[in-house]
Amino acid sequence: MDIFLGYFNLAAAFFVIISMVMMLGRLLGGPTLYDRLLAVNSFGTKTILFLCVFCFVINRPDGVDIALLYALMNFIATIAVLKYFNYRSLGVPLIEEQMEDSA
């Protein structure tokens, strides 16, 4: 049973790598910025999955903590990029600046 689980983990890692390559293709060929951002976010998610599977393949499940940290960084980076392209700044605009822009 342990041998079967090892082969299953290796197959899962292989298929995650294949899907990561597909996401890189989408990143390079995406027609819009949002398609590319979605590809980068999906690539980050698949990297987290690969880290988790790889940690179980090498029998070191404590590496899942690193994958969780990477997940948080991936989420924060996605929000920051979306905010930057929406407001053209990472700072919060002041209310007076918003009122001047709308007038």
Phi and psi restraints in degrees (value plus and minus 20) as a CYANA .aco file:
   2 ASP   PHI     -87.7   -47.7
   2 ASP   PSI     -55.1   -15.1
   3 ILE   PHI     -85.7   -45.7
   3 ILE   PSI     -61.5   -21.5
   4 PHE   PHI     -81.7   -41.7
   4 PHE   PSI     -61.1   -21.1
   5 LEU   PHI     -85.2   -45.2
   5 LEU   PSI     -57.6   -17.6
   6 GLY   PHI     -83.8   -43.8
   6 GLY   PSI     -63.7   -23.7
   7 TYR   PHI     -86.3   -46.3
   7 TYR   PSI     -56.8   -16.8
   8 PHE   PHI     -83.5   -43.5
   8 PHE   PSI     -63.4   -23.4
   9 ASN   PHI     -84.9   -44.9
   9 ASN   PSI     -59.9   -19.9
  10 LEU   PHI     -85.6   -45.6
  10 LEU   PSI     -60.3   -20.3
  11 ALA   PHI     -85.2   -45.2
  11 ALA   PSI     -60.3   -20.3
  12 ALA   PHI     -83.2   -43.2
  12 ALA   PSI     -62.5   -22.5
  13 ALA   PHI     -83.0   -43.0
  13 ALA   PSI     -60.6   -20.6
  14 PHE   PHI     -82.5   -42.5
  14 PHE   PSI     -65.1   -25.1
  15 PHE   PHI     -90.4   -50.4
  15 PHE   PSI     -50.9   -10.9
  16 VAL   PHI     -87.6   -47.6
  16 VAL   PSI     -59.5   -19.5
  17 ILE   PHI     -84.6   -44.6
  17 ILE   PSI     -60.3   -20.3
  18 ILE   PHI     -81.0   -41.0
  18 ILE   PSI     -62.8   -22.8
  19 SER   PHI     -89.4   -49.4
  19 SER   PSI     -49.7    -9.7
  20 MET   PHI     -86.5   -46.5
  20 MET   PSI     -59.4   -19.4
  21 VAL   PHI     -84.3   -44.3
  21 VAL   PSI     -59.1   -19.1
  22 MET   PHI     -84.4   -44.4
  22 MET   PSI     -57.4   -17.4
  23 MET   PHI     -88.4   -48.4
  23 MET   PSI     -53.5   -13.5
  24 LEU   PHI     -84.8   -44.8
  24 LEU   PSI     -57.4   -17.4
  25 GLY   PHI     -83.2   -43.2
  25 GLY   PSI     -59.7   -19.7
  26 ARG   PHI     -87.4   -47.4
  26 ARG   PSI     -55.8   -15.8
  27 LEU   PHI     -83.8   -43.8
  27 LEU   PSI     -62.4   -22.4
  28 LEU   PHI     -97.0   -57.0
  28 LEU   PSI     -48.9    -8.9
  29 GLY   PHI    -126.4   -86.4
  29 GLY   PSI     -13.6    26.4
  30 GLY   PHI     -85.3   -45.3
  30 GLY   PSI     111.6   151.6
  31 PRO   PHI     -94.1   -54.1
  31 PRO   PSI     -49.6    -9.6
  32 THR   PHI    -139.9   -99.9
  32 THR   PSI     147.9   187.9
  33 LEU   PHI     -83.1   -43.1
  33 LEU   PSI     -58.6   -18.6
  34 TYR   PHI     -90.9   -50.9
  34 TYR   PSI     -51.6   -11.6
  35 ASP   PHI     -84.2   -44.2
  35 ASP   PSI     -61.0   -21.0
  36 ARG   PHI     -89.5   -49.5
  36 ARG   PSI     -58.1   -18.1
  37 LEU   PHI     -85.7   -45.7
  37 LEU   PSI     -59.6   -19.6
  38 LEU   PHI     -84.2   -44.2
  38 LEU   PSI     -57.7   -17.7
  39 ALA   PHI     -86.0   -46.0
  39 ALA   PSI     -59.8   -19.8
  40 VAL   PHI     -85.9   -45.9
  40 VAL   PSI     -61.5   -21.5
  41 ASN   PHI     -85.5   -45.5
  41 ASN   PSI     -61.5   -21.5
  42 SER   PHI     -86.2   -46.2
  42 SER   PSI     -57.4   -17.4
  43 PHE   PHI     -83.2   -43.2
  43 PHE   PSI     -60.3   -20.3
  44 GLY   PHI     -84.1   -44.1
  44 GLY   PSI     -59.7   -19.7
  45 THR   PHI     -85.0   -45.0
  45 THR   PSI     -61.0   -21.0
  46 LYS   PHI     -90.1   -50.1
  46 LYS   PSI     -49.6    -9.6
  47 THR   PHI     -85.4   -45.4
  47 THR   PSI     -59.3   -19.3
  48 ILE   PHI     -83.7   -43.7
  48 ILE   PSI     -64.3   -24.3
  49 LEU   PHI     -81.2   -41.2
  49 LEU   PSI     -62.3   -22.3
  50 PHE   PHI     -84.3   -44.3
  50 PHE   PSI     -60.9   -20.9
  51 LEU   PHI     -81.3   -41.3
  51 LEU   PSI     -61.8   -21.8
  52 CYS   PHI     -84.8   -44.8
  52 CYS   PSI     -66.4   -26.4
  53 VAL   PHI     -85.2   -45.2
  53 VAL   PSI     -62.3   -22.3
  54 PHE   PHI     -83.1   -43.1
  54 PHE   PSI     -57.9   -17.9
  55 CYS   PHI     -83.6   -43.6
  55 CYS   PSI     -55.7   -15.7
  56 PHE   PHI     -96.9   -56.9
  56 PHE   PSI     -48.1    -8.1
  57 VAL   PHI     -86.6   -46.6
  57 VAL   PSI     -62.3   -22.3
  58 ILE   PHI    -108.5   -68.5
  58 ILE   PSI     -13.2    26.8
  59 ASN   PHI      42.5    82.5
  59 ASN   PSI      21.4    61.4
  60 ARG   PHI    -150.8  -110.8
  60 ARG   PSI      56.7    96.7
  61 PRO   PHI     -89.6   -49.6
  61 PRO   PSI     -25.2    14.8
  62 ASP   PHI     -93.0   -53.0
  62 ASP   PSI     -30.7     9.3
  63 GLY   PHI     -93.8   -53.8
  63 GLY   PSI     -28.3    11.7
  64 VAL   PHI     -85.0   -45.0
  64 VAL   PSI     -48.7    -8.7
  65 ASP   PHI     -81.4   -41.4
  65 ASP   PSI     -59.1   -19.1
  66 ILE   PHI     -85.4   -45.4
  66 ILE   PSI     -59.1   -19.1
  67 ALA   PHI     -84.3   -44.3
  67 ALA   PSI     -58.3   -18.3
  68 LEU   PHI     -85.3   -45.3
  68 LEU   PSI     -59.3   -19.3
  69 LEU   PHI     -83.7   -43.7
  69 LEU   PSI     -61.3   -21.3
  70 TYR   PHI     -85.0   -45.0
  70 TYR   PSI     -55.0   -15.0
  71 ALA   PHI     -83.7   -43.7
  71 ALA   PSI     -61.8   -21.8
  72 LEU   PHI     -85.0   -45.0
  72 LEU   PSI     -61.7   -21.7
  73 MET   PHI     -85.7   -45.7
  73 MET   PSI     -58.0   -18.0
  74 ASN   PHI     -83.2   -43.2
  74 ASN   PSI     -63.1   -23.1
  75 PHE   PHI     -84.4   -44.4
  75 PHE   PSI     -67.4   -27.4
  76 ILE   PHI     -84.4   -44.4
  76 ILE   PSI     -59.5   -19.5
  77 ALA   PHI     -85.6   -45.6
  77 ALA   PSI     -58.9   -18.9
  78 THR   PHI     -84.6   -44.6
  78 THR   PSI     -64.0   -24.0
  79 ILE   PHI     -83.5   -43.5
  79 ILE   PSI     -60.7   -20.7
  80 ALA   PHI     -85.4   -45.4
  80 ALA   PSI     -61.9   -21.9
  81 VAL   PHI     -86.6   -46.6
  81 VAL   PSI     -62.4   -22.4
  82 LEU   PHI     -83.5   -43.5
  82 LEU   PSI     -59.9   -19.9
  83 LYS   PHI     -85.9   -45.9
  83 LYS   PSI     -60.2   -20.2
  84 TYR   PHI     -83.5   -43.5
  84 TYR   PSI     -64.7   -24.7
  85 PHE   PHI     -95.3   -55.3
  85 PHE   PSI     -38.0     2.0
  86 ASN   PHI    -103.6   -63.6
  86 ASN   PSI     -64.7   -24.7
  87 TYR   PHI    -124.8   -84.8
  87 TYR   PSI     -27.2    12.8
  88 ARG   PHI      40.5    80.5
  88 ARG   PSI       2.9    42.9
  89 SER   PHI    -182.1  -142.1
  89 SER   PSI     130.7   170.7
  90 LEU   PHI    -111.6   -71.6
  90 LEU   PSI     -31.8     8.2
  91 GLY   PHI     -99.7   -59.7
  91 GLY   PSI     140.7   180.7
  92 VAL   PHI    -106.1   -66.1
  92 VAL   PSI     105.3   145.3
  93 PRO   PHI     -89.3   -49.3
  93 PRO   PSI     122.8   162.8
  94 LEU   PHI     -94.6   -54.6
  94 LEU   PSI     138.5   178.5
  95 ILE   PHI     -84.8   -44.8
  95 ILE   PSI     -58.2   -18.2
  96 GLU   PHI     -84.3   -44.3
  96 GLU   PSI     -58.9   -18.9
  97 GLU   PHI     -86.0   -46.0
  97 GLU   PSI     -56.7   -16.7
  98 GLN   PHI     -87.3   -47.3
  98 GLN   PSI     -58.4   -18.4
  99 MET   PHI     -88.9   -48.9
  99 MET   PSI     -57.1   -17.1
 100 GLU   PHI     -88.0   -48.0
 100 GLU   PSI     -57.8   -17.8
 101 ASP   PHI     -88.7   -48.7
 101 ASP   PSI     -54.1   -14.1
 102 SER   PHI    -100.2   -60.2
 102 SER   PSI     -38.6     1.4
